[in-house]
């Protein structure tokens, strides 16, 4: 999972907008060597954190699957009365190398649980009034 965090409505558009990040991530993921290097680095970081006692999951990991990575858009402090997010999402560029998801809030908490991560199209239909 790759996460693109945007804080506030001003970060949705402009020079470092959602569109440019999706295009950059997909360009990076087009290169198999980039993907393998990223996976190798994440395996090392995970296992190092486990060795240091920073996480306890019972085992090290050795590799990642060949599934397309998830690109999670974490949109923090979006004002539902603004329309720039709706316009931006409606015109997203293609994402052939990563499936796009949107993180949503759950019971006013700040933790990110699987149940609050939804595919882009589901987010667009479920939260149309908020996007």
Backbone atoms as SQL, in Angstrom:
CREATE TABLE atoms (id INTEGER PRIMARY KEY, chain TEXT, resi INTEGER, resn TEXT, atom TEXT, x REAL, y REAL, z REAL);
INSERT INTO atoms VALUES
  (1, 'A', 1, 'UNK', 'N', 0.841, -1.169, 0.000),
  (2, 'A', 1, 'UNK', 'CA', 0.000, 0.000, 0.000),
  (3, 'A', 1, 'UNK', 'C', 0.892, 1.239, 0.000),
  (4, 'A', 2, 'UNK', 'N', 0.581, 2.137, -0.896),
  (5, 'A', 2, 'UNK', 'CA', 1.240, 3.437, -0.943),
  (6, 'A', 2, 'UNK', 'C', 0.204, 4.454, -0.484),
  (7, 'A', 3, 'UNK', 'N', 0.606, 5.413, 0.321),
  (8, 'A', 3, 'UNK', 'CA', -0.342, 6.400, 0.842),
  (9, 'A', 3, 'UNK', 'C', 0.058, 7.786, 0.382),
  (10, 'A', 4, 'UNK', 'N', -0.906, 8.486, -0.169),
  (11, 'A', 4, 'UNK', 'CA', -0.740, 9.892, -0.541),
  (12, 'A', 4, 'UNK', 'C', -1.618, 10.694, 0.412),
  (13, 'A', 5, 'UNK', 'N', -1.001, 11.449, 1.296),
  (14, 'A', 5, 'UNK', 'CA', -1.743, 12.253, 2.265),
  (15, 'A', 5, 'UNK', 'C', -1.844, 13.690, 1.772),
  (16, 'A', 6, 'UNK', 'N', -3.037, 14.217, 1.828),
  (17, 'A', 6, 'UNK', 'CA', -3.300, 15.607, 1.478),
  (18, 'A', 6, 'UNK', 'C', -3.982, 16.262, 2.658),
  (19, 'A', 7, 'UNK', 'N', -3.438, 17.365, 3.130),
  (20, 'A', 7, 'UNK', 'CA', -3.998, 18.060, 4.282),
  (21, 'A', 7, 'UNK', 'C', -4.673, 19.343, 3.829),
  (22, 'A', 8, 'UNK', 'N', -5.979, 19.412, 4.014),
  (23, 'A', 8, 'UNK', 'CA', -6.740, 20.600, 3.666),
  (24, 'A', 8, 'UNK', 'C', -7.096, 20.642, 2.190),
  (25, 'A', 9, 'UNK', 'N', -8.110, 21.419, 1.892),
  (26, 'A', 9, 'UNK', 'CA', -8.603, 21.509, 0.515),
  (27, 'A', 9, 'UNK', 'C', -7.619, 22.179, -0.426),
  (28, 'A', 10, 'UNK', 'N', -6.736, 23.011, 0.080),
  (29, 'A', 10, 'UNK', 'CA', -5.751, 23.666, -0.770),
  (30, 'A', 10, 'UNK', 'C', -4.738, 22.686, -1.359),
  (31, 'A', 11, 'UNK', 'N', -4.554, 21.538, -0.738),
  (32, 'A', 11, 'UNK', 'CA', -3.576, 20.550, -1.216),
  (33, 'A', 11, 'UNK', 'C', -4.134, 19.632, -2.302),
  (34, 'A', 12, 'UNK', 'N', -5.426, 19.723, -2.553),
  (35, 'A', 12, 'UNK', 'CA', -6.058, 18.846, -3.542),
  (36, 'A', 12, 'UNK', 'C', -5.728, 19.290, -4.964),
  (37, 'A', 13, 'UNK', 'N', -5.576, 20.583, -5.152),
  (38, 'A', 13, 'UNK', 'CA', -5.260, 21.124, -6.476),
  (39, 'A', 13, 'UNK', 'C', -3.943, 21.886, -6.393),
  (40, 'A', 14, 'UNK', 'N', -3.479, 22.376, -7.511),
  (41, 'A', 14, 'UNK', 'CA', -2.239, 23.155, -7.526),
  (42, 'A', 14, 'UNK', 'C', -1.084, 22.371, -8.099),
  (43, 'A', 15, 'UNK', 'N', 0.136, 22.800, -7.797),
  (44, 'A', 15, 'UNK', 'CA', 1.324, 22.202, -8.412),
  (45, 'A', 15, 'UNK', 'C', 1.615, 20.786, -7.919),
  (46, 'A', 16, 'UNK', 'N', 1.187, 20.456, -6.723),
  (47, 'A', 16, 'UNK', 'CA', 1.430, 19.121, -6.168),
  (48, 'A', 16, 'UNK', 'C', 0.082, 18.470, -5.851),
  (49, 'A', 17, 'UNK', 'N', -0.782, 18.421, -6.862),
  (50, 'A', 17, 'UNK', 'CA', -2.147, 17.959, -6.652),
  (51, 'A', 17, 'UNK', 'C', -2.266, 16.438, -6.709),
  (52, 'A', 18, 'UNK', 'N', -3.472, 15.945, -6.494),
  (53, 'A', 18, 'UNK', 'CA', -3.731, 14.508, -6.523),
  (54, 'A', 18, 'UNK', 'C', -3.364, 13.928, -7.884),
  (55, 'A', 19, 'UNK', 'N', -3.733, 14.624, -8.955),
  (56, 'A', 19, 'UNK', 'CA', -3.467, 14.123, -10.312),
  (57, 'A', 19, 'UNK', 'C', -1.976, 13.892, -10.541),
  (58, 'A', 20, 'UNK', 'N', -1.156, 14.871, -10.202),
  (59, 'A', 20, 'UNK', 'CA', 0.279, 14.722, -10.451),
  (60, 'A', 20, 'UNK', 'C', 0.866, 13.579, -9.630),
  (61, 'A', 21, 'UNK', 'N', 0.362, 13.368, -8.408),
  (62, 'A', 21, 'UNK', 'CA', 0.874, 12.266, -7.593),
  (63, 'A', 21, 'UNK', 'C', 0.481, 10.911, -8.183),
  (64, 'A', 22, 'UNK', 'N', -0.736, 10.802, -8.686),
  (65, 'A', 22, 'UNK', 'CA', -1.158, 9.551, -9.316),
  (66, 'A', 22, 'UNK', 'C', -0.307, 9.272, -10.546),
  (67, 'A', 23, 'UNK', 'N', -0.070, 10.284, -11.346),
  (68, 'A', 23, 'UNK', 'CA', 0.767, 10.106, -12.538),
  (69, 'A', 23, 'UNK', 'C', 2.197, 9.735, -12.156),
  (70, 'A', 24, 'UNK', 'N', 2.767, 10.397, -11.157),
  (71, 'A', 24, 'UNK', 'CA', 4.135, 10.101, -10.722),
  (72, 'A', 24, 'UNK', 'C', 4.258, 8.690, -10.155),
  (73, 'A', 25, 'UNK', 'N', 3.308, 8.288, -9.345),
  (74, 'A', 25, 'UNK', 'CA', 3.343, 6.947, -8.758),
  (75, 'A', 25, 'UNK', 'C', 3.243, 5.886, -9.850),
  (76, 'A', 26, 'UNK', 'N', 2.349, 6.093, -10.806),
  (77, 'A', 26, 'UNK', 'CA', 2.207, 5.122, -11.886),
  (78, 'A', 26, 'UNK', 'C', 3.447, 5.069, -12.770),
  (79, 'A', 27, 'UNK', 'N', 4.076, 6.197, -12.990),
  (80, 'A', 27, 'UNK', 'CA', 5.322, 6.227, -13.761),
  (81, 'A', 27, 'UNK', 'C', 6.414, 5.454, -13.019),
  (82, 'A', 28, 'UNK', 'N', 6.501, 5.645, -11.709),
  (83, 'A', 28, 'UNK', 'CA', 7.473, 4.915, -10.887),
  (84, 'A', 28, 'UNK', 'C', 7.200, 3.409, -10.937),
  (85, 'A', 29, 'UNK', 'N', 5.926, 3.027, -10.829),
  (86, 'A', 29, 'UNK', 'CA', 5.564, 1.615, -10.768),
  (87, 'A', 29, 'UNK', 'C', 5.646, 0.911, -12.121),
  (88, 'A', 30, 'UNK', 'N', 5.779, 1.665, -13.211),
  (89, 'A', 30, 'UNK', 'CA', 5.948, 1.052, -14.534),
  (90, 'A', 30, 'UNK', 'C', 7.252, 0.271, -14.624),
  (91, 'A', 31, 'UNK', 'N', 8.251, 0.683, -13.880),
  (92, 'A', 31, 'UNK', 'CA', 9.570, 0.068, -13.914),
  (93, 'A', 31, 'UNK', 'C', 9.634, -1.070, -12.902),
  (94, 'A', 32, 'UNK', 'N', 9.766, -2.294, -13.390),
  (95, 'A', 32, 'UNK', 'CA', 9.790, -3.475, -12.521),
  (96, 'A', 32, 'UNK', 'C', 10.926, -3.399, -11.493),
  (97, 'A', 33, 'UNK', 'N', 12.047, -2.806, -11.868),
  (98, 'A', 33, 'UNK', 'CA', 13.165, -2.668, -10.919),
  (99, 'A', 33, 'UNK', 'C', 12.793, -1.753, -9.762),
  (100, 'A', 34, 'UNK', 'N', 12.059, -0.672, -10.047),
  (101, 'A', 34, 'UNK', 'CA', 11.594, 0.216, -8.978),
  (102, 'A', 34, 'UNK', 'C', 10.689, -0.536, -8.009),
  (103, 'A', 35, 'UNK', 'N', 9.764, -1.306, -8.561),
  (104, 'A', 35, 'UNK', 'CA', 8.817, -2.047, -7.723),
  (105, 'A', 35, 'UNK', 'C', 9.563, -3.050, -6.854),
  (106, 'A', 36, 'UNK', 'N', 10.496, -3.778, -7.442),
  (107, 'A', 36, 'UNK', 'CA', 11.247, -4.773, -6.673),
  (108, 'A', 36, 'UNK', 'C', 12.090, -4.120, -5.587),
  (109, 'A', 37, 'UNK', 'N', 12.722, -2.994, -5.901),
  (110, 'A', 37, 'UNK', 'CA', 13.517, -2.277, -4.895),
  (111, 'A', 37, 'UNK', 'C', 12.646, -1.809, -3.739),
  (112, 'A', 38, 'UNK', 'N', 11.466, -1.294, -4.050),
  (113, 'A', 38, 'UNK', 'CA', 10.538, -0.833, -3.017),
  (114, 'A', 38, 'UNK', 'C', 10.111, -2.003, -2.129),
  (115, 'A', 39, 'UNK', 'N', 9.758, -3.123, -2.755),
  (116, 'A', 39, 'UNK', 'CA', 9.349, -4.299, -1.985),
  (117, 'A', 39, 'UNK', 'C', 10.486, -4.786, -1.085),
  (118, 'A', 40, 'UNK', 'N', 11.695, -4.862, -1.641),
  (119, 'A', 40, 'UNK', 'CA', 12.845, -5.317, -0.854),
  (120, 'A', 40, 'UNK', 'C', 13.093, -4.397, 0.338),
  (121, 'A', 41, 'UNK', 'N', 12.995, -3.100, 0.103),
  (122, 'A', 41, 'UNK', 'CA', 13.210, -2.133, 1.185),
  (123, 'A', 41, 'UNK', 'C', 12.147, -2.281, 2.273),
  (124, 'A', 42, 'UNK', 'N', 10.900, -2.474, 1.884),
  (125, 'A', 42, 'UNK', 'CA', 9.822, -2.607, 2.863),
  (126, 'A', 42, 'UNK', 'C', 9.953, -3.905, 3.666),
  (127, 'A', 43, 'UNK', 'N', 10.394, -4.989, 3.033),
  (128, 'A', 43, 'UNK', 'CA', 10.651, -6.237, 3.763),
  (129, 'A', 43, 'UNK', 'C', 11.723, -5.995, 4.818),
  (130, 'A', 44, 'UNK', 'N', 12.800, -5.320, 4.429),
  (131, 'A', 44, 'UNK', 'CA', 13.877, -5.021, 5.370),
  (132, 'A', 44, 'UNK', 'C', 13.421, -4.147, 6.520),
  (133, 'A', 45, 'UNK', 'N', 12.657, -3.117, 6.238),
  (134, 'A', 45, 'UNK', 'CA', 12.171, -2.213, 7.290),
  (135, 'A', 45, 'UNK', 'C', 11.242, -2.948, 8.246),
  (136, 'A', 46, 'UNK', 'N', 10.313, -3.729, 7.685),
  (137, 'A', 46, 'UNK', 'CA', 9.386, -4.478, 8.528),
  (138, 'A', 46, 'UNK', 'C', 10.142, -5.413, 9.468),
  (139, 'A', 47, 'UNK', 'N', 11.052, -6.207, 8.908),
  (140, 'A', 47, 'UNK', 'CA', 11.790, -7.173, 9.719),
  (141, 'A', 47, 'UNK', 'C', 12.704, -6.489, 10.729),
  (142, 'A', 48, 'UNK', 'N', 13.257, -5.333, 10.369),
  (143, 'A', 48, 'UNK', 'CA', 14.086, -4.581, 11.312),
  (144, 'A', 48, 'UNK', 'C', 13.238, -4.076, 12.481),
  (145, 'A', 49, 'UNK', 'N', 12.062, -3.553, 12.203),
  (146, 'A', 49, 'UNK', 'CA', 11.183, -3.089, 13.284),
  (147, 'A', 49, 'UNK', 'C', 10.787, -4.238, 14.198),
  (148, 'A', 50, 'UNK', 'N', 10.558, -5.393, 13.614),
  (149, 'A', 50, 'UNK', 'CA', 10.222, -6.576, 14.417),
  (150, 'A', 50, 'UNK', 'C', 11.410, -6.972, 15.298),
  (151, 'A', 51, 'UNK', 'N', 12.617, -6.964, 14.728),
  (152, 'A', 51, 'UNK', 'CA', 13.814, -7.323, 15.492),
  (153, 'A', 51, 'UNK', 'C', 14.059, -6.338, 16.637),
  (154, 'A', 52, 'UNK', 'N', 13.700, -5.094, 16.456),
  (155, 'A', 52, 'UNK', 'CA', 13.883, -4.075, 17.490),
  (156, 'A', 52, 'UNK', 'C', 12.770, -4.095, 18.535),
  (157, 'A', 53, 'UNK', 'N', 11.783, -4.958, 18.333),
  (158, 'A', 53, 'UNK', 'CA', 10.681, -5.054, 19.287),
  (159, 'A', 53, 'UNK', 'C', 9.634, -3.974, 19.109),
  (160, 'A', 54, 'UNK', 'N', 9.631, -3.298, 17.969),
  (161, 'A', 54, 'UNK', 'CA', 8.665, -2.227, 17.731),
  (162, 'A', 54, 'UNK', 'C', 7.317, -2.751, 17.244),
  (163, 'A', 55, 'UNK', 'N', 7.286, -3.994, 16.805),
  (164, 'A', 55, 'UNK', 'CA', 6.032, -4.642, 16.426),
  (165, 'A', 55, 'UNK', 'C', 6.144, -6.125, 16.743),
  (166, 'A', 56, 'UNK', 'N', 5.012, -6.708, 17.093),
  (167, 'A', 56, 'UNK', 'CA', 5.016, -8.118, 17.462),
  (168, 'A', 56, 'UNK', 'C', 3.914, -8.822, 16.694),
  (169, 'A', 57, 'UNK', 'N', 4.289, -9.442, 15.589),
  (170, 'A', 57, 'UNK', 'CA', 3.302, -10.146, 14.784),
  (171, 'A', 57, 'UNK', 'C', 3.619, -11.630, 14.676),
  (172, 'A', 58, 'UNK', 'N', 4.674, -12.080, 15.297),
  (173, 'A', 58, 'UNK', 'CA', 4.978, -13.495, 15.342),
  (174, 'A', 58, 'UNK', 'C', 5.902, -14.022, 14.273),
  (175, 'A', 59, 'UNK', 'N', 6.142, -13.278, 13.197),
  (176, 'A', 59, 'UNK', 'CA', 7.060, -13.781, 12.185),
  (177, 'A', 59, 'UNK', 'C', 7.548, -12.666, 11.274),
  (178, 'A', 60, 'UNK', 'N', 8.691, -12.891, 10.661),
  (179, 'A', 60, 'UNK', 'CA', 9.211, -11.977, 9.645),
  (180, 'A', 60, 'UNK', 'C', 8.475, -12.215, 8.335),
  (181, 'A', 61, 'UNK', 'N', 8.580, -11.267, 7.429),
  (182, 'A', 61, 'UNK', 'CA', 8.062, -11.497, 6.085),
  (183, 'A', 61, 'UNK', 'C', 9.257, -11.664, 5.155),
  (184, 'A', 62, 'UNK', 'N', 9.049, -12.377, 4.067),
  (185, 'A', 62, 'UNK', 'CA', 10.149, -12.628, 3.137),
  (186, 'A', 62, 'UNK', 'C', 9.907, -11.987, 1.777),
  (187, 'A', 63, 'UNK', 'N', 8.654, -11.715, 1.431),
  (188, 'A', 63, 'UNK', 'CA', 8.366, -11.142, 0.121),
  (189, 'A', 63, 'UNK', 'C', 6.943, -10.596, 0.104),
  (190, 'A', 64, 'UNK', 'N', 6.639, -9.845, -0.938),
  (191, 'A', 64, 'UNK', 'CA', 5.299, -9.338, -1.183),
  (192, 'A', 64, 'UNK', 'C', 4.691, -10.089, -2.362),
  (193, 'A', 65, 'UNK', 'N', 3.385, -10.026, -2.474),
  (194, 'A', 65, 'UNK', 'CA', 2.702, -10.683, -3.592),
  (195, 'A', 65, 'UNK', 'C', 2.943, -9.890, -4.882),
  (196, 'A', 66, 'UNK', 'N', 2.493, -10.459, -5.980),
  (197, 'A', 66, 'UNK', 'CA', 2.604, -9.793, -7.271),
  (198, 'A', 66, 'UNK', 'C', 1.373, -8.954, -7.601),
  (199, 'A', 67, 'UNK', 'N', 0.452, -8.835, -6.655),
  (200, 'A', 67, 'UNK', 'CA', -0.746, -8.023, -6.879),
  (201, 'A', 67, 'UNK', 'C', -0.357, -6.555, -7.062),
  (202, 'A', 68, 'UNK', 'N', -1.186, -5.850, -7.813),
  (203, 'A', 68, 'UNK', 'CA', -0.963, -4.409, -7.977),
  (204, 'A', 68, 'UNK', 'C', -1.082, -3.735, -6.614),
  (205, 'A', 69, 'UNK', 'N', -0.208, -2.789, -6.331),
  (206, 'A', 69, 'UNK', 'CA', -0.295, -2.107, -5.030),
  (207, 'A', 69, 'UNK', 'C', -1.545, -1.235, -4.936),
  (208, 'A', 70, 'UNK', 'N', -1.928, -0.977, -3.717),
  (209, 'A', 70, 'UNK', 'CA', -3.047, -0.092, -3.438),
  (210, 'A', 70, 'UNK', 'C', -2.485, 1.313, -3.238),
  (211, 'A', 71, 'UNK', 'N', -3.082, 2.292, -3.899),
  (212, 'A', 71, 'UNK', 'CA', -2.735, 3.692, -3.677),
  (213, 'A', 71, 'UNK', 'C', -3.857, 4.292, -2.849),
  (214, 'A', 72, 'UNK', 'N', -3.566, 4.589, -1.594),
  (215, 'A', 72, 'UNK', 'CA', -4.568, 5.098, -0.672),
  (216, 'A', 72, 'UNK', 'C', -4.473, 6.612, -0.587),
  (217, 'A', 73, 'UNK', 'N', -5.568, 7.278, -0.884),
  (218, 'A', 73, 'UNK', 'CA', -5.634, 8.733, -0.744),
  (219, 'A', 73, 'UNK', 'C', -6.175, 9.046, 0.642),
  (220, 'A', 74, 'UNK', 'N', -5.347, 9.648, 1.484),
  (221, 'A', 74, 'UNK', 'CA', -5.745, 10.062, 2.824),
  (222, 'A', 74, 'UNK', 'C', -5.960, 11.567, 2.774),
  (223, 'A', 75, 'UNK', 'N', -7.208, 11.962, 2.721),
  (224, 'A', 75, 'UNK', 'CA', -7.577, 13.365, 2.539),
  (225, 'A', 75, 'UNK', 'C', -8.005, 13.924, 3.888),
  (226, 'A', 76, 'UNK', 'N', -7.110, 14.658, 4.510),
  (227, 'A', 76, 'UNK', 'CA', -7.303, 15.135, 5.878),
  (228, 'A', 76, 'UNK', 'C', -7.908, 16.536, 5.874),
  (229, 'A', 77, 'UNK', 'N', -8.929, 16.719, 6.708),
  (230, 'A', 77, 'UNK', 'CA', -9.597, 18.013, 6.894),
  (231, 'A', 77, 'UNK', 'C', -10.209, 18.567, 5.613),
  (232, 'A', 78, 'UNK', 'N', -10.880, 17.693, 4.864),
  (233, 'A', 78, 'UNK', 'CA', -11.624, 18.154, 3.689),
  (234, 'A', 78, 'UNK', 'C', -12.947, 18.753, 4.146),
  (235, 'A', 79, 'UNK', 'N', -13.266, 19.923, 3.659),
  (236, 'A', 79, 'UNK', 'CA', -14.525, 20.597, 3.962),
  (237, 'A', 79, 'UNK', 'C', -15.572, 20.118, 2.958),
  (238, 'A', 80, 'UNK', 'N', -16.610, 19.391, 3.404),
  (239, 'A', 80, 'UNK', 'CA', -17.612, 18.868, 2.481),
  (240, 'A', 80, 'UNK', 'C', -18.358, 19.948, 1.688),
  (241, 'A', 81, 'UNK', 'N', -18.329, 21.196, 2.159),
  (242, 'A', 81, 'UNK', 'CA', -18.979, 22.273, 1.415),
  (243, 'A', 81, 'UNK', 'C', -18.164, 22.729, 0.200),
  (244, 'A', 82, 'UNK', 'N', -16.914, 22.343, 0.125),
  (245, 'A', 82, 'UNK', 'CA', -16.060, 22.708, -1.009),
  (246, 'A', 82, 'UNK', 'C', -16.280, 21.717, -2.146),
  (247, 'A', 83, 'UNK', 'N', -16.059, 22.142, -3.373),
  (248, 'A', 83, 'UNK', 'CA', -16.308, 21.269, -4.528),
  (249, 'A', 83, 'UNK', 'C', -15.031, 20.838, -5.246),
  (250, 'A', 84, 'UNK', 'N', -13.869, 21.330, -4.819),
  (251, 'A', 84, 'UNK', 'CA', -12.649, 21.001, -5.570),
  (252, 'A', 84, 'UNK', 'C', -12.287, 19.519, -5.501),
  (253, 'A', 85, 'UNK', 'N', -12.618, 18.824, -4.412),
  (254, 'A', 85, 'UNK', 'CA', -12.336, 17.395, -4.335),
  (255, 'A', 85, 'UNK', 'C', -13.209, 16.631, -5.330),
  (256, 'A', 86, 'UNK', 'N', -14.479, 16.960, -5.389),
  (257, 'A', 86, 'UNK', 'CA', -15.384, 16.299, -6.325),
  (258, 'A', 86, 'UNK', 'C', -14.906, 16.489, -7.762),
  (259, 'A', 87, 'UNK', 'N', -14.524, 17.703, -8.098),
  (260, 'A', 87, 'UNK', 'CA', -14.039, 17.987, -9.459),
  (261, 'A', 87, 'UNK', 'C', -12.746, 17.235, -9.745),
  (262, 'A', 88, 'UNK', 'N', -11.860, 17.202, -8.777),
  (263, 'A', 88, 'UNK', 'CA', -10.575, 16.541, -8.959),
  (264, 'A', 88, 'UNK', 'C', -10.747, 15.039, -9.149),
  (265, 'A', 89, 'UNK', 'N', -11.579, 14.424, -8.319),
  (266, 'A', 89, 'UNK', 'CA', -11.793, 12.979, -8.419),
  (267, 'A', 89, 'UNK', 'C', -12.509, 12.614, -9.717),
  (268, 'A', 90, 'UNK', 'N', -13.413, 13.458, -10.166),
  (269, 'A', 90, 'UNK', 'CA', -14.137, 13.176, -11.403),
  (270, 'A', 90, 'UNK', 'C', -13.209, 13.146, -12.608),
  (271, 'A', 91, 'UNK', 'N', -12.074, 13.815, -12.517),
  (272, 'A', 91, 'UNK', 'CA', -11.157, 13.912, -13.660),
  (273, 'A', 91, 'UNK', 'C', -9.805, 13.249, -13.389),
  (274, 'A', 92, 'UNK', 'N', -9.774, 12.241, -12.540),
  (275, 'A', 92, 'UNK', 'CA', -8.501, 11.582, -12.223),
  (276, 'A', 92, 'UNK', 'C', -7.897, 10.934, -13.460),
  (277, 'A', 93, 'UNK', 'N', -6.584, 10.969, -13.562),
  (278, 'A', 93, 'UNK', 'CA', -5.923, 10.285, -14.677),
  (279, 'A', 93, 'UNK', 'C', -6.005, 8.773, -14.477),
  (280, 'A', 94, 'UNK', 'N', -5.772, 7.992, -15.523),
  (281, 'A', 94, 'UNK', 'CA', -5.768, 6.538, -15.361),
  (282, 'A', 94, 'UNK', 'C', -4.685, 6.108, -14.374),
  (283, 'A', 95, 'UNK', 'N', -4.949, 4.992, -13.716),
  (284, 'A', 95, 'UNK', 'CA', -3.980, 4.442, -12.764),
  (285, 'A', 95, 'UNK', 'C', -3.798, 2.955, -13.065),
  (286, 'A', 96, 'UNK', 'N', -3.048, 2.634, -14.125),
  (287, 'A', 96, 'UNK', 'CA', -2.912, 1.238, -14.532),
  (288, 'A', 96, 'UNK', 'C', -2.033, 0.392, -13.610),
  (289, 'A', 97, 'UNK', 'N', -1.226, 1.025, -12.777),
  (290, 'A', 97, 'UNK', 'CA', -0.262, 0.278, -11.965),
  (291, 'A', 97, 'UNK', 'C', -0.583, 0.228, -10.480),
  (292, 'A', 98, 'UNK', 'N', -1.653, 0.886, -10.068),
  (293, 'A', 98, 'UNK', 'CA', -2.050, 0.880, -8.657),
  (294, 'A', 98, 'UNK', 'C', -3.554, 1.109, -8.567),
  (295, 'A', 99, 'UNK', 'N', -4.214, 0.313, -7.732),
  (296, 'A', 99, 'UNK', 'CA', -5.639, 0.505, -7.502),
  (297, 'A', 99, 'UNK', 'C', -5.827, 1.653, -6.519),
  (298, 'A', 100, 'UNK', 'N', -6.715, 2.582, -6.847),
  (299, 'A', 100, 'UNK', 'CA', -6.915, 3.767, -6.008),
  (300, 'A', 100, 'UNK', 'C', -8.036, 3.521, -5.002),
  (301, 'A', 101, 'UNK', 'N', -7.742, 3.848, -3.746),
  (302, 'A', 101, 'UNK', 'CA', -8.712, 3.758, -2.655),
  (303, 'A', 101, 'UNK', 'C', -8.709, 5.098, -1.925),
  (304, 'A', 102, 'UNK', 'N', -9.768, 5.340, -1.157),
  (305, 'A', 102, 'UNK', 'CA', -9.856, 6.544, -0.337),
  (306, 'A', 102, 'UNK', 'C', -10.086, 6.125, 1.107),
  (307, 'A', 103, 'UNK', 'N', -9.315, 6.715, 2.021),
  (308, 'A', 103, 'UNK', 'CA', -9.495, 6.461, 3.450),
  (309, 'A', 103, 'UNK', 'C', -10.630, 7.345, 3.942),
  (310, 'A', 104, 'UNK', 'N', -11.519, 6.765, 4.732),
  (311, 'A', 104, 'UNK', 'CA', -12.635, 7.518, 5.284),
  (312, 'A', 104, 'UNK', 'C', -12.557, 7.470, 6.801),
  (313, 'A', 105, 'UNK', 'N', -13.216, 8.411, 7.456),
  (314, 'A', 105, 'UNK', 'CA', -13.239, 8.429, 8.912),
  (315, 'A', 105, 'UNK', 'C', -14.226, 7.413, 9.449),
  (316, 'A', 106, 'UNK', 'N', -13.995, 6.952, 10.653),
  (317, 'A', 106, 'UNK', 'CA', -14.853, 5.941, 11.247),
  (318, 'A', 106, 'UNK', 'C', -15.077, 6.276, 12.713),
  (319, 'A', 107, 'UNK', 'N', -16.286, 6.650, 13.065),
  (320, 'A', 107, 'UNK', 'CA', -16.647, 6.936, 14.442),
  (321, 'A', 107, 'UNK', 'C', -15.725, 7.956, 15.101),
  (322, 'A', 108, 'UNK', 'N', -15.367, 8.987, 14.354),
  (323, 'A', 108, 'UNK', 'CA', -14.595, 10.125, 14.850),
  (324, 'A', 108, 'UNK', 'C', -13.202, 9.763, 15.340),
  (325, 'A', 109, 'UNK', 'N', -12.685, 8.614, 14.985),
  (326, 'A', 109, 'UNK', 'CA', -11.353, 8.215, 15.424),
  (327, 'A', 109, 'UNK', 'C', -10.297, 8.576, 14.405),
  (328, 'A', 110, 'UNK', 'N', -9.050, 8.399, 14.780),
  (329, 'A', 110, 'UNK', 'CA', -7.939, 8.701, 13.895),
  (330, 'A', 110, 'UNK', 'C', -7.228, 7.442, 13.412),
  (331, 'A', 111, 'UNK', 'N', -7.644, 6.276, 13.901),
  (332, 'A', 111, 'UNK', 'CA', -7.029, 5.028, 13.449),
  (333, 'A', 111, 'UNK', 'C', -7.543, 4.691, 12.054),
  (334, 'A', 112, 'UNK', 'N', -6.752, 3.971, 11.303),
  (335, 'A', 112, 'UNK', 'CA', -7.135, 3.582, 9.951),
  (336, 'A', 112, 'UNK', 'C', -7.374, 2.078, 9.936),
  (337, 'A', 113, 'UNK', 'N', -8.624, 1.688, 9.785),
  (338, 'A', 113, 'UNK', 'CA', -9.003, 0.285, 9.764),
  (339, 'A', 113, 'UNK', 'C', -9.439, -0.098, 8.349),
  (340, 'A', 114, 'UNK', 'N', -9.268, -1.380, 8.006),
  (341, 'A', 114, 'UNK', 'CA', -9.641, -1.858, 6.670),
  (342, 'A', 114, 'UNK', 'C', -11.075, -1.491, 6.301),
  (343, 'A', 115, 'UNK', 'N', -11.971, -1.540, 7.267),
  (344, 'A', 115, 'UNK', 'CA', -13.377, -1.257, 6.985),
  (345, 'A', 115, 'UNK', 'C', -13.601, 0.179, 6.523),
  (346, 'A', 116, 'UNK', 'N', -12.659, 1.067, 6.810),
  (347, 'A', 116, 'UNK', 'CA', -12.799, 2.475, 6.437),
  (348, 'A', 116, 'UNK', 'C', -12.000, 2.827, 5.184),
  (349, 'A', 117, 'UNK', 'N', -11.476, 1.809, 4.492),
  (350, 'A', 117, 'UNK', 'CA', -10.742, 2.016, 3.249),
  (351, 'A', 117, 'UNK', 'C', -11.593, 1.448, 2.131),
  (352, 'A', 118, 'UNK', 'N', -12.033, 2.312, 1.221),
  (353, 'A', 118, 'UNK', 'CA', -12.953, 1.874, 0.169),
  (354, 'A', 118, 'UNK', 'C', -12.390, 2.209, -1.206),
  (355, 'A', 119, 'UNK', 'N', -12.718, 1.376, -2.207),
  (356, 'A', 119, 'UNK', 'CA', -12.273, 1.676, -3.568),
  (357, 'A', 119, 'UNK', 'C', -12.810, 3.026, -4.027),
  (358, 'A', 120, 'UNK', 'N', -12.106, 3.645, -4.948),
  (359, 'A', 120, 'UNK', 'CA', -12.446, 4.980, -5.425),
  (360, 'A', 120, 'UNK', 'C', -13.900, 5.090, -5.856),
  (361, 'A', 121, 'UNK', 'N', -14.379, 4.172, -6.689),
  (362, 'A', 121, 'UNK', 'CA', -15.754, 4.271, -7.192),
  (363, 'A', 121, 'UNK', 'C', -16.781, 4.139, -6.079),
  (364, 'A', 122, 'UNK', 'N', -16.518, 3.273, -5.099),
  (365, 'A', 122, 'UNK', 'CA', -17.428, 3.145, -3.966),
  (366, 'A', 122, 'UNK', 'C', -17.443, 4.430, -3.143),
  (367, 'A', 123, 'UNK', 'N', -16.285, 5.024, -2.940),
  (368, 'A', 123, 'UNK', 'CA', -16.209, 6.291, -2.204),
  (369, 'A', 123, 'UNK', 'C', -16.984, 7.376, -2.918),
  (370, 'A', 124, 'UNK', 'N', -16.855, 7.411, -4.233),
  (371, 'A', 124, 'UNK', 'CA', -17.575, 8.433, -5.013),
  (372, 'A', 124, 'UNK', 'C', -19.083, 8.293, -4.856),
  (373, 'A', 125, 'UNK', 'N', -19.591, 7.056, -4.840),
  (374, 'A', 125, 'UNK', 'CA', -21.039, 6.883, -4.725),
  (375, 'A', 125, 'UNK', 'C', -21.525, 7.017, -3.282),
  (376, 'A', 126, 'UNK', 'N', -20.783, 6.462, -2.307),
  (377, 'A', 126, 'UNK', 'CA', -21.226, 6.511, -0.910),
  (378, 'A', 126, 'UNK', 'C', -21.119, 7.888, -0.295),
  (379, 'A', 127, 'UNK', 'N', -20.094, 8.646, -0.688),
  (380, 'A', 127, 'UNK', 'CA', -19.826, 9.919, -0.035),
  (381, 'A', 127, 'UNK', 'C', -19.967, 11.101, -0.983),
  (382, 'A', 128, 'UNK', 'N', -20.828, 10.971, -1.970),
  (383, 'A', 128, 'UNK', 'CA', -20.991, 12.020, -2.975),
  (384, 'A', 128, 'UNK', 'C', -21.247, 13.394, -2.358),
  (385, 'A', 129, 'UNK', 'N', -22.055, 13.434, -1.326),
  (386, 'A', 129, 'UNK', 'CA', -22.386, 14.714, -0.694),
  (387, 'A', 129, 'UNK', 'C', -21.212, 15.309, 0.069),
  (388, 'A', 130, 'UNK', 'N', -20.232, 14.487, 0.444),
  (389, 'A', 130, 'UNK', 'CA', -19.092, 14.965, 1.216),
  (390, 'A', 130, 'UNK', 'C', -17.884, 15.273, 0.330),
  (391, 'A', 131, 'UNK', 'N', -17.860, 14.703, -0.845),
  (392, 'A', 131, 'UNK', 'CA', -16.729, 14.894, -1.739),
  (393, 'A', 131, 'UNK', 'C', -17.011, 16.101, -2.567);
